[in-house]
Every structure is written in C-alpha cells, then in structure tokens.
Amino acid sequence: MTIYLDNAATSFPKPESVYRAVDQTQRFIGANPGRGGHRLAVDASRLVFSAREAAADFFSIADASRIAFTGSATEAINIALFGLLQPGDRVVTSTMEHNSVTRPLRTLQERGIEVVKVPADRRGFIDPLAIRRACAEKTRMVVLTHCSNVTGTLQPIEEVGPWCRREGILFLVDAAQSAGFFAIDVEAMGIDLLAVPGHKGLLGPQGTGFLYVREGLKPIPLIYGGTGGNSHSELPPETMPERLESGTLNTPGIAGLKAGIDFLKEEGIAAVRAHEQELMARLIQGLREIPGCSIYGPLDPRFHGGALSFNMEGIDPSEVGFILDRDHDIFARVGLHCAPDAHRTIGTFPRGTVRVSPGFFTTSREIDHLVAALSSLSSHFPA
C-alpha cells in the first residue's frame, strides 16, 4: 500500500471523471478553441466557455469573462504583479509567502517598486492590524497567501480584503493552498485578483490554473501573441479574457479542471472541508503523542489548511522523508518547500521540515499508518 501525502504540491489521485474528461477531449475534440469556425473548434470553445463558467460559479465571480486561464497559479501571480505594478508603487506582503510571490516581488524591487514584508508569528499567523499599519504610507497592493504551504496556517483574508477595498488598495490573494478546501467569495472577501492552481485542491490536471481580475483592472499582458480574434491589429485585445490568453490554451487540461470543479460541487465544499479537518485533527493528535516530534503551525484544525510541517528531534528531515519512502511507502516532502521566508519565520531555516499534506482521497487508516511509522522511527532515534 502506497500512501501519497504530498497533495500540497499536487493532488493525487484525481477523480475518475477528471481522467475521462482529459482523455475524451484529446480523442474526440482535439481542435483549438477560438481558432476556427469548424465544428471541432466550436466544440473546443464551448468546452472552455463551460469551464470558465464553472470556475466563476465556484468562486462567486459574477462575470466569467474576468477569468483568464493560465498554466499555473505562479503564472497567474506573475501576470497580476508585472501587469499592474509600476516603478514607485508600494506593495505590502508577508513573511509566509511562497517563492511564486517572493521572487517576482524581488525582481520588481530592482525595478523601483517598494516591498514591505509583514512578519507572521511563530505559528504562521499574520495579524490583519499589522497589515493595516504597514499600509500607513500610500500602498498600491497587498499580496497575501490565503493558506501557508509550509504550516497550513489559514490567514484571515476576509478581514483584510474589505478594508483594502475601502482604502483603495488592490488585494491579490494566492489561493494555491486554499482553493477547493475553503469557500472563497471574491466579492464578500474584497478580492481584486485571485490566483488559483487547477492541479491542487481543485483536483484538475497539472498545467492548469487561472487568474481572476476584477472589473476595471487591465493588467499588461505577460505573453503576447495570437488570441484568435483582432488578427488585423498588432496590439493585444483590450477585452478579457483574450487580453491575457495569448497562444493555444491547454484544452484537455481545462476539461479536466472543469471535471474536478464539478466533482467538488457534487461532493460539497463543506463536506470536503470537514473531511480535511477530521484528518488534520487525527494527524495533529497522533504527532503530539510522539516523543521528540515538533509541530509547526496551528494546533487547532479550524485554522489549518491541508499542509502540516514537523520535525523529529535528532533526525534530519531529509532522512525522515527518505525512510518514510523506502521503508513505509509513504510519500511526503522535505526541505524548504519554496518558501524560505516562512521557514525563517517559524525557526526552521535552513534545514527545513517534513511536510505532509493529506487530500480528499486520504483515509484515516493512512494517517494512522503514518503516525505508526513515525513512532517506530522515534524509537530508533530516541530524543
């Protein structure tokens, strides 16, 4: 029995409906959406349109045309940052961000944009009041992860977004670890820009994602090229989503993404969240009973997403991961998880942590098997 606990990187397995949707699109449609008037091209366009509508409904987005499909949440974040920020702008972010935020902002710093990082506490929580204080000077944008990929800490974006809206500050949310696990309403939460991966909590294929852009915002495209329309002009279209969708879309992947969203709608986001919370509570309880095991992040599952980091006293995290793989067929992730600032914040830089991230198809029995394996490991390496 192999146990996959790396769903924070990409969810696996996928629902059967996702596999079927990708396969059937490859076999029976195959044409480019928006690139022709023949039936197969029209079928592809309808498929993409229906996926856009499904995503809009799932995130309470009133106008589906404000969703631009991308290859990843990383691409979506880059479009938002490079497309809207100008030299002299000021950005407030946090020390819990993934490199998909940190690295673009570092590059933009070199182009004359000021970046302010609000420190989180040792559990990874960001105080909304600290965000407000950091915005005392004129600020163009606040960029926050909704849920940490290291500690699983859920951030109170519902307190930050409406305040930003009232203050005229753009609010970009990285939903890489929350989309599909928590209900997200872009209007109620005051979200102007939402970056979403398709291959994690939404259970779609790799190479999928999207960026939601609030009405009235017009990011400069990151990529230029053919869009299927306005071919007479050398300039990109003014309208969404074509403005941000140059080149051939990943139609089979988008079909799979729609199937993943449909699966989650059928199961119900509340049921998905309840299952994840139950697994996390079981995992936290089990780890707390292991001598020498240190847990990072919140201990209350209500404030916890799908990722949990820990270390075993006296054992390097890379060795823990190796033994789990070799001896127990358990697949976890070790290291810095592309978030060095987060590890500095929780005190685990530079060696990192062991991260486990259950998913929708993870069972309680698999969590118990992990805890038993770690207990056995602890007995061989006493603290």
C-alpha beads as a LAMMPS data file, in Angstrom:
LAMMPS data file: protein, C-alpha beads

383 atoms
382 bonds

1 atom types
1 bond types

-500.0 500.0 xlo xhi
-500.0 500.0 ylo yhi
-500.0 500.0 zlo zhi

Masses

1 110.0

Atoms # bond

1 1 1 0.000 0.000 0.000
2 1 1 1.487 3.324 -1.077
3 1 1 0.379 6.425 0.776
4 1 1 0.557 9.744 -1.057
5 1 1 0.780 12.700 1.330
6 1 1 2.108 15.423 -0.970
7 1 1 -1.190 16.968 -2.058
8 1 1 0.094 20.462 -1.259
9 1 1 2.407 20.021 -4.252
10 1 1 -0.215 18.441 -6.498
11 1 1 -3.283 16.371 -5.703
12 1 1 -3.172 12.666 -6.457
13 1 1 -5.073 10.624 -7.351
14 1 1 -7.667 12.559 -9.309
15 1 1 -11.344 11.699 -9.582
16 1 1 -12.063 9.245 -12.383
17 1 1 -14.163 11.934 -14.073
18 1 1 -11.035 14.079 -14.456
19 1 1 -9.128 11.320 -16.220
20 1 1 -12.100 10.694 -18.516
21 1 1 -12.546 14.365 -19.370
22 1 1 -8.891 14.766 -20.397
23 1 1 -8.929 11.558 -22.419
24 1 1 -12.195 12.286 -24.212
25 1 1 -11.118 15.825 -25.084
26 1 1 -7.880 14.529 -26.592
27 1 1 -9.655 11.780 -28.513
28 1 1 -12.846 13.427 -29.722
29 1 1 -12.308 17.213 -29.814
30 1 1 -8.613 17.944 -30.255
31 1 1 -9.056 21.269 -32.048
32 1 1 -8.002 24.734 -30.871
33 1 1 -10.677 26.824 -29.130
34 1 1 -11.338 30.172 -30.755
35 1 1 -9.126 29.394 -33.743
36 1 1 -11.643 28.347 -36.355
37 1 1 -15.293 28.060 -37.345
38 1 1 -15.471 24.325 -37.919
39 1 1 -17.381 22.069 -35.552
40 1 1 -14.426 20.738 -33.614
41 1 1 -13.100 24.251 -32.946
42 1 1 -16.572 25.328 -31.841
43 1 1 -16.825 22.294 -29.552
44 1 1 -13.466 23.218 -28.008
45 1 1 -14.618 26.808 -27.500
46 1 1 -17.807 25.625 -25.815
47 1 1 -15.802 23.394 -23.511
48 1 1 -13.540 26.277 -22.453
49 1 1 -16.557 28.535 -22.002
50 1 1 -18.310 25.995 -19.770
51 1 1 -15.134 25.553 -17.688
52 1 1 -14.874 29.312 -17.249
53 1 1 -18.499 29.437 -16.121
54 1 1 -17.934 26.577 -13.672
55 1 1 -14.917 28.317 -12.140
56 1 1 -16.812 31.618 -11.886
57 1 1 -19.701 29.955 -10.090
58 1 1 -17.377 28.117 -7.694
59 1 1 -15.676 31.341 -6.575
60 1 1 -18.769 33.602 -6.711
61 1 1 -17.421 35.576 -9.666
62 1 1 -20.242 37.483 -11.354
63 1 1 -18.623 37.800 -14.785
64 1 1 -16.852 34.686 -16.063
65 1 1 -15.005 36.716 -18.699
66 1 1 -12.870 38.136 -15.881
67 1 1 -11.188 34.724 -15.570
68 1 1 -8.067 34.151 -17.675
69 1 1 -6.823 30.567 -17.850
70 1 1 -3.121 30.075 -17.133
71 1 1 -0.698 27.207 -16.816
72 1 1 -0.408 27.609 -13.031
73 1 1 -1.078 29.857 -10.062
74 1 1 2.528 31.007 -10.421
75 1 1 1.817 32.323 -13.901
76 1 1 -1.349 33.994 -12.630
77 1 1 0.568 35.764 -9.852
78 1 1 3.217 36.949 -12.307
79 1 1 0.555 38.370 -14.624
80 1 1 -1.018 40.283 -11.741
81 1 1 2.250 41.654 -10.350
82 1 1 4.084 42.510 -13.552
83 1 1 0.870 43.625 -15.242
84 1 1 -0.295 46.158 -12.668
85 1 1 2.697 47.441 -10.695
86 1 1 4.796 50.387 -11.837
87 1 1 8.055 51.923 -10.564
88 1 1 7.321 53.949 -7.439
89 1 1 4.461 51.685 -6.327
90 1 1 4.461 50.205 -2.849
91 1 1 3.457 46.609 -2.060
92 1 1 2.710 45.060 1.324
93 1 1 3.075 41.309 1.694
94 1 1 4.087 38.834 4.420
95 1 1 6.875 36.526 5.512
96 1 1 4.698 33.458 4.824
97 1 1 4.674 33.749 1.046
98 1 1 5.728 31.147 -1.498
99 1 1 8.524 31.968 -3.927
100 1 1 5.847 32.432 -6.595
101 1 1 5.191 35.737 -4.815
102 1 1 8.583 36.446 -3.250
103 1 1 10.698 36.075 -6.396
104 1 1 8.590 38.272 -8.691
105 1 1 8.472 40.928 -5.987
106 1 1 12.238 40.741 -5.585
107 1 1 12.639 41.359 -9.308
108 1 1 10.153 44.221 -9.150
109 1 1 12.122 45.735 -6.262
110 1 1 15.056 46.026 -8.639
111 1 1 12.752 47.944 -10.986
112 1 1 11.835 50.587 -8.424
113 1 1 8.913 49.039 -6.528
114 1 1 8.963 49.160 -2.727
115 1 1 8.164 45.860 -0.991
116 1 1 7.250 45.666 2.708
117 1 1 7.054 42.260 4.401
118 1 1 4.835 41.992 7.468
119 1 1 6.205 39.333 9.841
120 1 1 3.967 36.482 10.933
121 1 1 4.131 34.910 14.382
122 1 1 5.768 31.547 15.106
123 1 1 2.582 29.684 14.161
124 1 1 2.478 31.484 10.832
125 1 1 -0.429 33.824 11.593
126 1 1 -0.491 37.304 10.067
127 1 1 -2.238 39.969 12.134
128 1 1 -4.671 41.993 9.972
129 1 1 -3.903 45.040 12.110
130 1 1 -0.229 44.686 11.212
131 1 1 -1.223 44.747 7.534
132 1 1 -3.176 47.939 8.105
133 1 1 -0.267 49.564 9.941
134 1 1 2.093 48.609 7.127
135 1 1 -0.237 50.394 4.710
136 1 1 0.007 53.692 6.589
137 1 1 2.063 55.009 3.683
138 1 1 0.403 55.102 0.281
139 1 1 0.197 51.495 -0.916
140 1 1 -0.754 50.173 -4.333
141 1 1 -1.289 46.491 -3.492
142 1 1 -1.488 43.960 -0.672
143 1 1 -0.410 40.425 -1.616
144 1 1 -1.207 37.549 0.744
145 1 1 -1.343 33.799 0.678
146 1 1 -4.703 32.524 1.885
147 1 1 -3.131 29.440 3.440
148 1 1 0.539 28.620 4.020
149 1 1 2.094 25.791 2.050
150 1 1 4.509 25.190 4.959
151 1 1 2.449 25.391 8.155
152 1 1 -1.065 25.212 6.732
153 1 1 -1.917 28.425 8.603
154 1 1 -5.186 29.921 7.378
155 1 1 -4.997 33.707 7.073
156 1 1 -7.994 35.979 7.797
157 1 1 -8.245 37.438 4.307
158 1 1 -11.916 38.201 4.899
159 1 1 -10.727 40.872 7.353
160 1 1 -8.058 42.269 5.035
161 1 1 -9.842 42.418 1.678
162 1 1 -12.847 44.622 2.559
163 1 1 -10.519 47.049 4.374
164 1 1 -8.256 47.239 1.323
165 1 1 -11.286 47.885 -0.879
166 1 1 -12.375 50.797 1.323
167 1 1 -8.849 52.219 1.267
168 1 1 -8.456 51.892 -2.493
169 1 1 -5.662 49.303 -2.203
170 1 1 -5.594 46.360 -4.602
171 1 1 -5.810 42.956 -2.918
172 1 1 -4.135 39.956 -4.585
173 1 1 -4.746 36.556 -2.973
174 1 1 -2.634 33.483 -3.628
175 1 1 -5.164 30.644 -3.287
176 1 1 -2.710 27.859 -4.117
177 1 1 -3.381 26.037 -0.831
178 1 1 -6.986 27.050 -0.230
179 1 1 -8.900 26.758 -3.497
180 1 1 -11.016 23.622 -3.276
181 1 1 -10.597 23.356 0.503
182 1 1 -12.265 26.565 1.686
183 1 1 -15.190 28.547 0.321
184 1 1 -13.903 31.666 -1.443
185 1 1 -16.234 34.514 -2.412
186 1 1 -14.280 37.212 -4.251
187 1 1 -16.855 39.929 -3.634
188 1 1 -17.543 39.212 0.024
189 1 1 -13.798 38.930 0.708
190 1 1 -12.890 42.060 -1.264
191 1 1 -10.535 40.191 -3.594
192 1 1 -9.431 42.137 -6.667
193 1 1 -7.078 39.486 -8.038
194 1 1 -7.248 35.765 -7.286
195 1 1 -4.536 33.342 -8.398
196 1 1 -5.712 29.723 -8.494
197 1 1 -3.966 26.472 -9.455
198 1 1 -6.052 23.789 -11.118
199 1 1 -3.957 20.821 -10.059
200 1 1 -4.155 21.027 -6.263
201 1 1 -7.394 21.364 -4.292
202 1 1 -9.497 21.697 -7.449
203 1 1 -8.338 18.181 -8.407
204 1 1 -7.594 19.071 -12.034
205 1 1 -4.536 18.163 -14.120
206 1 1 -1.132 19.762 -13.824
207 1 1 -0.533 22.694 -16.148
208 1 1 -3.854 24.380 -15.324
209 1 1 -4.864 27.430 -13.340
210 1 1 -6.414 30.851 -13.714
211 1 1 -6.304 34.486 -12.689
212 1 1 -9.444 36.373 -11.718
213 1 1 -9.213 40.106 -12.451
214 1 1 -11.808 42.473 -11.012
215 1 1 -13.765 44.628 -13.431
216 1 1 -11.955 47.914 -14.094
217 1 1 -8.442 46.480 -13.866
218 1 1 -6.461 45.978 -17.072
219 1 1 -3.143 44.217 -16.478
220 1 1 -0.453 44.475 -19.130
221 1 1 -0.149 41.010 -20.676
222 1 1 2.790 38.862 -19.673
223 1 1 2.755 36.991 -23.004
224 1 1 1.909 38.402 -26.422
225 1 1 0.706 36.549 -29.490
226 1 1 -2.313 35.157 -31.263
227 1 1 -5.657 35.187 -29.489
228 1 1 -7.956 34.020 -32.283
229 1 1 -9.503 37.466 -32.750
230 1 1 -8.481 41.010 -33.687
231 1 1 -5.918 39.471 -36.013
232 1 1 -5.708 42.699 -38.016
233 1 1 -4.084 44.505 -35.069
234 1 1 -0.506 44.263 -33.819
235 1 1 -1.759 45.139 -30.339
236 1 1 -3.282 42.713 -27.829
237 1 1 -7.061 42.791 -27.344
238 1 1 -8.471 45.217 -24.825
239 1 1 -11.109 42.791 -23.598
240 1 1 -10.892 39.937 -21.113
241 1 1 -10.122 37.104 -21.135
242 1 1 -8.438 37.204 -24.557
243 1 1 -6.118 40.002 -23.454
244 1 1 -4.340 37.587 -21.095
245 1 1 -4.726 34.345 -23.079
246 1 1 -2.289 34.560 -25.988
247 1 1 -1.349 31.233 -27.539
248 1 1 -3.039 27.854 -27.548
249 1 1 -4.921 27.023 -24.378
250 1 1 -4.491 23.672 -22.633
251 1 1 -7.959 22.496 -23.649
252 1 1 -7.642 18.897 -22.352
253 1 1 -6.318 20.243 -19.054
254 1 1 -9.137 22.781 -18.826
255 1 1 -11.626 19.970 -19.473
256 1 1 -10.081 18.066 -16.582
257 1 1 -10.195 21.176 -14.400
258 1 1 -13.904 21.572 -15.071
259 1 1 -14.432 17.920 -14.164
260 1 1 -12.553 18.494 -10.894
261 1 1 -14.697 21.523 -10.051
262 1 1 -17.857 19.607 -10.910
263 1 1 -16.727 16.771 -8.642
264 1 1 -16.190 19.194 -5.742
265 1 1 -19.581 20.802 -6.323
266 1 1 -21.233 17.404 -6.213
267 1 1 -19.418 16.423 -3.020
268 1 1 -19.969 19.847 -1.466
269 1 1 -17.205 22.154 -0.254
270 1 1 -18.445 21.802 3.339
271 1 1 -18.054 18.017 3.192
272 1 1 -14.596 18.353 1.630
273 1 1 -13.547 20.746 4.377
274 1 1 -14.993 18.518 7.114
275 1 1 -13.040 15.518 5.819
276 1 1 -9.807 17.502 5.652
277 1 1 -10.345 18.905 9.144
278 1 1 -11.001 15.431 10.555
279 1 1 -7.797 14.092 9.012
280 1 1 -5.796 17.050 10.280
281 1 1 -7.149 16.670 13.824
282 1 1 -6.209 12.978 13.786
283 1 1 -2.756 13.768 12.436
284 1 1 -2.040 16.519 14.978
285 1 1 -3.185 14.318 17.853
286 1 1 -1.019 11.431 16.666
287 1 1 2.090 13.567 16.175
288 1 1 1.727 15.209 19.591
289 1 1 1.992 11.778 21.197
290 1 1 5.357 11.011 19.555
291 1 1 8.364 11.900 21.756
292 1 1 10.661 14.461 20.147
293 1 1 8.189 15.469 17.424
294 1 1 7.807 19.237 16.954
295 1 1 4.768 20.505 15.041
296 1 1 4.871 23.885 13.308
297 1 1 1.753 25.923 12.658
298 1 1 -1.649 25.975 14.334
299 1 1 -2.706 23.073 16.542
300 1 1 -6.402 23.837 16.094
301 1 1 -7.667 22.208 12.870
302 1 1 -10.202 25.001 12.406
303 1 1 -7.363 27.348 11.466
304 1 1 -5.435 24.758 9.492
305 1 1 -5.311 24.023 5.778
306 1 1 -4.078 20.850 4.179
307 1 1 -0.330 21.110 4.865
308 1 1 1.402 20.294 8.148
309 1 1 5.120 20.590 8.923
310 1 1 7.012 18.784 11.660
311 1 1 10.493 17.676 12.642
312 1 1 11.820 14.734 14.638
313 1 1 14.439 15.578 17.239
314 1 1 17.860 14.228 16.318
315 1 1 16.898 13.253 12.758
316 1 1 17.384 15.416 9.679
317 1 1 14.084 15.968 7.828
318 1 1 15.589 14.626 4.601
319 1 1 16.393 11.364 6.392
320 1 1 12.848 11.151 7.755
321 1 1 11.436 11.592 4.265
322 1 1 13.811 9.012 2.830
323 1 1 12.917 6.403 5.460
324 1 1 9.181 7.016 5.052
325 1 1 9.553 6.429 1.315
326 1 1 11.933 3.463 1.423
327 1 1 10.546 1.537 4.381
328 1 1 6.881 2.525 4.533
329 1 1 5.850 3.598 1.001
330 1 1 4.767 6.969 2.381
331 1 1 5.384 9.951 0.108
332 1 1 5.965 13.250 1.894
333 1 1 8.015 16.330 1.074
334 1 1 11.042 17.647 2.929
335 1 1 13.114 20.829 2.787
336 1 1 12.171 24.477 2.426
337 1 1 9.111 23.989 0.206
338 1 1 9.937 27.020 -1.981
339 1 1 9.143 29.282 0.988
340 1 1 12.383 30.237 2.779
341 1 1 10.842 33.283 4.469
342 1 1 8.191 31.070 6.051
343 1 1 10.882 28.772 7.431
344 1 1 12.804 31.751 8.802
345 1 1 9.582 32.854 10.480
346 1 1 8.935 29.523 12.225
347 1 1 12.617 28.925 13.028
348 1 1 13.334 26.009 10.681
349 1 1 15.689 27.696 8.216
350 1 1 17.914 26.408 6.650
351 1 1 17.267 22.699 7.168
352 1 1 13.507 22.898 6.681
353 1 1 10.848 20.434 7.798
354 1 1 8.994 17.288 6.865
355 1 1 5.690 18.287 5.294
356 1 1 2.682 16.012 4.969
357 1 1 -0.462 17.099 3.171
358 1 1 -3.497 14.798 3.099
359 1 1 -6.005 15.149 0.297
360 1 1 -9.598 14.324 -0.490
361 1 1 -8.815 10.658 -1.093
362 1 1 -6.634 10.231 2.017
363 1 1 -8.134 7.928 4.654
364 1 1 -7.932 7.853 8.446
365 1 1 -6.191 4.491 8.172
366 1 1 -3.415 6.087 6.110
367 1 1 -2.940 8.816 8.734
368 1 1 -2.675 6.106 11.407
369 1 1 -0.099 4.272 9.286
370 1 1 1.996 7.454 9.047
371 1 1 1.841 8.042 12.802
372 1 1 2.830 4.426 13.475
373 1 1 5.782 4.718 11.083
374 1 1 6.977 7.897 12.783
375 1 1 6.550 6.361 16.223
376 1 1 8.717 3.449 15.121
377 1 1 11.279 5.873 13.747
378 1 1 11.279 7.832 17.011
379 1 1 12.013 4.678 18.984
380 1 1 15.093 4.017 16.845
381 1 1 16.303 7.613 17.273
382 1 1 15.366 8.459 20.863
383 1 1 15.202 12.152 21.668

Bonds

1 1 1 2
2 1 2 3
3 1 3 4
4 1 4 5
5 1 5 6
6 1 6 7
7 1 7 8
8 1 8 9
9 1 9 10
10 1 10 11
11 1 11 12
12 1 12 13
13 1 13 14
14 1 14 15
15 1 15 16
16 1 16 17
17 1 17 18
18 1 18 19
19 1 19 20
20 1 20 21
21 1 21 22
22 1 22 23
23 1 23 24
24 1 24 25
25 1 25 26
26 1 26 27
27 1 27 28
28 1 28 29
29 1 29 30
30 1 30 31
31 1 31 32
32 1 32 33
33 1 33 34
34 1 34 35
35 1 35 36
36 1 36 37
37 1 37 38
38 1 38 39
39 1 39 40
40 1 40 41
41 1 41 42
42 1 42 43
43 1 43 44
44 1 44 45
45 1 45 46
46 1 46 47
47 1 47 48
48 1 48 49
49 1 49 50
50 1 50 51
51 1 51 52
52 1 52 53
53 1 53 54
54 1 54 55
55 1 55 56
56 1 56 57
57 1 57 58
58 1 58 59
59 1 59 60
60 1 60 61
61 1 61 62
62 1 62 63
63 1 63 64
64 1 64 65
65 1 65 66
66 1 66 67
67 1 67 68
68 1 68 69
69 1 69 70
70 1 70 71
71 1 71 72
72 1 72 73
73 1 73 74
74 1 74 75
75 1 75 76
76 1 76 77
77 1 77 78
78 1 78 79
79 1 79 80
80 1 80 81
81 1 81 82
82 1 82 83
83 1 83 84
84 1 84 85
85 1 85 86
86 1 86 87
87 1 87 88
88 1 88 89
89 1 89 90
90 1 90 91
91 1 91 92
92 1 92 93
93 1 93 94
94 1 94 95
95 1 95 96
96 1 96 97
97 1 97 98
98 1 98 99
99 1 99 100
100 1 100 101
101 1 101 102
102 1 102 103
103 1 103 104
104 1 104 105
105 1 105 106
106 1 106 107
107 1 107 108
108 1 108 109
109 1 109 110
110 1 110 111
111 1 111 112
112 1 112 113
113 1 113 114
114 1 114 115
115 1 115 116
116 1 116 117
117 1 117 118
118 1 118 119
119 1 119 120
120 1 120 121
121 1 121 122
122 1 122 123
123 1 123 124
124 1 124 125
125 1 125 126
126 1 126 127
127 1 127 128
128 1 128 129
129 1 129 130
130 1 130 131
131 1 131 132
132 1 132 133
133 1 133 134
134 1 134 135
135 1 135 136
136 1 136 137
137 1 137 138
138 1 138 139
139 1 139 140
140 1 140 141
141 1 141 142
142 1 142 143
143 1 143 144
144 1 144 145
145 1 145 146
146 1 146 147
147 1 147 148
148 1 148 149
149 1 149 150
150 1 150 151
151 1 151 152
152 1 152 153
153 1 153 154
154 1 154 155
155 1 155 156
156 1 156 157
157 1 157 158
158 1 158 159
159 1 159 160
160 1 160 161
161 1 161 162
162 1 162 163
163 1 163 164
164 1 164 165
165 1 165 166
166 1 166 167
167 1 167 168
168 1 168 169
169 1 169 170
170 1 170 171
171 1 171 172
172 1 172 173
173 1 173 174
174 1 174 175
175 1 175 176
176 1 176 177
177 1 177 178
178 1 178 179
179 1 179 180
180 1 180 181
181 1 181 182
182 1 182 183
183 1 183 184
184 1 184 185
185 1 185 186
186 1 186 187
187 1 187 188
188 1 188 189
189 1 189 190
190 1 190 191
191 1 191 192
192 1 192 193
193 1 193 194
194 1 194 195
195 1 195 196
196 1 196 197
197 1 197 198
198 1 198 199
199 1 199 200
200 1 200 201
201 1 201 202
202 1 202 203
203 1 203 204
204 1 204 205
205 1 205 206
206 1 206 207
207 1 207 208
208 1 208 209
209 1 209 210
210 1 210 211
211 1 211 212
212 1 212 213
213 1 213 214
214 1 214 215
215 1 215 216
216 1 216 217
217 1 217 218
218 1 218 219
219 1 219 220
220 1 220 221
221 1 221 222
222 1 222 223
223 1 223 224
224 1 224 225
225 1 225 226
226 1 226 227
227 1 227 228
228 1 228 229
229 1 229 230
230 1 230 231
231 1 231 232
232 1 232 233
233 1 233 234
234 1 234 235
235 1 235 236
236 1 236 237
237 1 237 238
238 1 238 239
239 1 239 240
240 1 240 241
241 1 241 242
242 1 242 243
243 1 243 244
244 1 244 245
245 1 245 246
246 1 246 247
247 1 247 248
248 1 248 249
249 1 249 250
250 1 250 251
251 1 251 252
252 1 252 253
253 1 253 254
254 1 254 255
255 1 255 256
256 1 256 257
257 1 257 258
258 1 258 259
259 1 259 260
260 1 260 261
261 1 261 262
262 1 262 263
263 1 263 264
264 1 264 265
265 1 265 266
266 1 266 267
267 1 267 268
268 1 268 269
269 1 269 270
270 1 270 271
271 1 271 272
272 1 272 273
273 1 273 274
274 1 274 275
275 1 275 276
276 1 276 277
277 1 277 278
278 1 278 279
279 1 279 280
280 1 280 281
281 1 281 282
282 1 282 283
283 1 283 284
284 1 284 285
285 1 285 286
286 1 286 287
287 1 287 288
288 1 288 289
289 1 289 290
290 1 290 291
291 1 291 292
292 1 292 293
293 1 293 294
294 1 294 295
295 1 295 296
296 1 296 297
297 1 297 298
298 1 298 299
299 1 299 300
300 1 300 301
301 1 301 302
302 1 302 303
303 1 303 304
304 1 304 305
305 1 305 306
306 1 306 307
307 1 307 308
308 1 308 309
309 1 309 310
310 1 310 311
311 1 311 312
312 1 312 313
313 1 313 314
314 1 314 315
315 1 315 316
316 1 316 317
317 1 317 318
318 1 318 319
319 1 319 320
320 1 320 321
321 1 321 322
322 1 322 323
323 1 323 324
324 1 324 325
325 1 325 326
326 1 326 327
327 1 327 328
328 1 328 329
329 1 329 330
330 1 330 331
331 1 331 332
332 1 332 333
333 1 333 334
334 1 334 335
335 1 335 336
336 1 336 337
337 1 337 338
338 1 338 339
339 1 339 340
340 1 340 341
341 1 341 342
342 1 342 343
343 1 343 344
344 1 344 345
345 1 345 346
346 1 346 347
347 1 347 348
348 1 348 349
349 1 349 350
350 1 350 351
351 1 351 352
352 1 352 353
353 1 353 354
354 1 354 355
355 1 355 356
356 1 356 357
357 1 357 358
358 1 358 359
359 1 359 360
360 1 360 361
361 1 361 362
362 1 362 363
363 1 363 364
364 1 364 365
365 1 365 366
366 1 366 367
367 1 367 368
368 1 368 369
369 1 369 370
370 1 370 371
371 1 371 372
372 1 372 373
373 1 373 374
374 1 374 375
375 1 375 376
376 1 376 377
377 1 377 378
378 1 378 379
379 1 379 380
380 1 380 381
381 1 381 382
382 1 382 383
